[in-house]
Amino acid sequence: MENQYIIVLVTAPSKDEAEKIAKTLLEERLIACANIIGPVHSLFWWLGKIDKAREHLIIMKTRKDLFEKICEMVKALHSYQIPEIIALPITEGSKDYLKWLDESLE
């Protein structure tokens, strides 16, 4: 599998914005699947102090080679100045699921 598959995590300020981002990435075939969880309670450093927000977490499955295109598109669609866009490797997965993932992407 060589760590070619990743999970991309993005937080958004609303369910509508999260759905817009996920749907656009699906339409562009940059992700195969998105799960939206929320609201989640986030705590983080911002402008020199600890801040908090209610957000929606998008969990997206894709390939590592598509990450830069995903970053560009998320930044263009997102309302945050610096959106969270991070990737985690998928170290294992069922062969059938990973085959479907590949077939669903550009």
URVEN-V738689 format. One record per residue. N is the residue number from 1. PHI is phi as a letter, one per 20 degrees, with the letter a starting at -180 (none if undefined). OMEGA is omega in radians with two decimals (999 if undefined). D_FIRST is the distance of its C-alpha to the first C-alpha in Angstrom with 1 decimal. Layout:
N&PHI&OMEGA&D_FIRST  N&PHI&OMEGA&D_FIRST
//
This chain:
1&none&3.02&0.0  2&l&3.10&3.8  3&l&3.12&5.6  4&e&-3.13&6.4  5&d&-3.12&7.9  6&c&2.95&11.2  7&d&3.14&14.4  8&d&3.13&17.5  9&d&3.09&20.8  10&c&3.01&24.1  11&d&3.14&27.6  12&c&-3.07&30.4  13&f&-3.13&34.1  14&b&3.08&34.6  15&f&-3.14&33.0  16&f&3.13&34.2  17&f&3.10&32.6  18&f&3.12&29.2  19&f&3.12&29.5  20&f&3.13&30.5  21&f&-3.11&27.5  22&f&-3.10&25.0  23&f&3.13&26.9  24&f&3.13&27.0  25&f&3.06&23.3  26&f&-3.14&22.7  27&f&3.12&25.4  28&e&-3.14&23.8  29&m&3.07&20.5  30&e&3.03&18.9  31&c&3.13&17.7  32&e&-3.03&17.0  33&b&3.05&18.8  34&c&3.00&21.1  35&d&3.11&22.9  36&d&-3.10&26.1  37&d&3.07&27.6  38&r&0.05&31.1  39&f&3.02&33.3  40&d&3.14&31.9  41&e&-3.09&34.2  42&d&3.02&33.0  43&c&-3.04&34.7  44&a&3.02&34.1  45&e&3.05&35.9  46&b&3.12&37.5  47&l&3.03&40.4  48&n&3.11&41.2  49&b&3.09&41.4  50&f&-3.12&39.4  51&c&3.09&39.1  52&b&3.14&37.9  53&b&2.94&36.8  54&e&-3.07&35.9  55&c&3.01&32.7  56&d&-3.10&30.1  57&e&3.07&26.4  58&d&3.10&23.9  59&d&-3.03&20.4  60&c&3.14&18.2  61&d&-3.06&14.7  62&a&3.04&13.2  63&d&-3.12&11.0  64&g&-3.09&11.6  65&f&3.13&13.5  66&e&-3.03&16.0  67&g&-3.10&17.0  68&f&3.10&20.1  69&f&3.10&21.4  70&f&3.13&21.0  71&g&-3.13&23.0  72&g&-3.09&25.7  73&f&3.11&26.2  74&f&3.13&26.3  75&f&-3.14&28.8  76&f&-3.07&30.9  77&e&-2.95&31.1  78&e&3.12&31.4  79&e&3.13&34.8  80&f&3.05&34.0  81&f&3.11&34.8  82&c&-3.13&31.6  83&f&3.01&29.1  84&f&3.04&26.3  85&c&-3.13&23.0  86&c&-3.12&20.3  87&c&3.07&16.5  88&c&3.13&14.5  89&f&2.95&10.8  90&e&-3.06&9.1  91&e&3.10&7.8  92&b&3.07&7.7  93&a&3.12&8.9  94&f&-3.12&10.7  95&g&-3.14&9.5  96&f&3.14&12.8  97&f&-3.12&12.4  98&f&3.05&9.2  99&f&3.10&11.1  100&f&3.13&14.1  101&g&3.12&12.7  102&g&-3.09&11.9  103&f&-3.09&15.3  104&e&-3.05&17.0  105&d&3.14&16.3  106&f&999&18.2
//
